[in-house]
Amino acid sequence: MFTLHPDELTNLDGLQLVELLRMLVHAEARKFGIPMRNVDVPLQITVADGGRDATVHCTGGRASTEYFHGRDTVF
């Protein structure tokens, strides 16, 4: 679905990186039927949030996916 070369990431600014993270997290959530209401990827990148760029909370279904290693995942 997504193909990136590491060199492409070096040219992204902070907002672009968060937007990419949002697309990837949403794609993984959709793939495994995780409701979007359980996914949070805020675009505010300069707020004090303890370094959290994204959170995913899974209930029911699988306990983990290839990229979400538990029911509560923080990036």
N, C-alpha and C positions, 0 to 999 in steps of 0.2 A: 504494500500500500504506500509506504513512504520509503524513499531511497535518498539517503544523504551521504555525502562524503565529509569527513571531518573538516576539511578545508572550508567547506561552505558555512560551517558554524562559526568560524573565527570572524566572519564579517557581519554577524548579527549583533544588533544592540540589545540592551536588556529587555525592552518591550517585545522585540521580535523573538527572543528566546522564550519568553513567557507565553507568547502566542503559539509557538511551536509546541511547547510543553502541553498547552491546553488541547491542541489538536491530537497529540499522541495519547494523552490520558483519556480524552473523550472517545477516541477510536478503540482503545482497549476496553473501556467500560461498555461501549455498544456491542463489541464482539462477544462479551460474556453476559449481556443482559442486565448490567448494573444500571439502575435508574439514574438519569442525569441529576436528579435532586440530591443524590448521594456523592456527587463530584463537585468539588469547589476548586477553581483555578482563577483567583482574582488577578486582574490586570494591574492592580496598584502595586508597583514593585518597590516603592520607596517608603512604605509604612512599616512601623515596628510590629513584626509578626513572628518574631523568633526564628526567622529564616525559612518559614513554610511558604513554598511556592504553589503547592497543590495538596489537597487531601481527598482521599477516597474512602468511603465507608460502605462495606458490603454486608448485607444481611441475607441469610438464606443462600441457597445455591452453593457454589464452590467456595472453599475456604481461602483459595488463592488462585492467581493466574500467573502467566509467565512474567508479567511485570508488576503485578500487585501481590506482594508476598505474604499478605495477611488480610484480615477483614478490615483493618484500619491501616491505611498506608499514607505516609506523608513524604512529599518530595521537597 
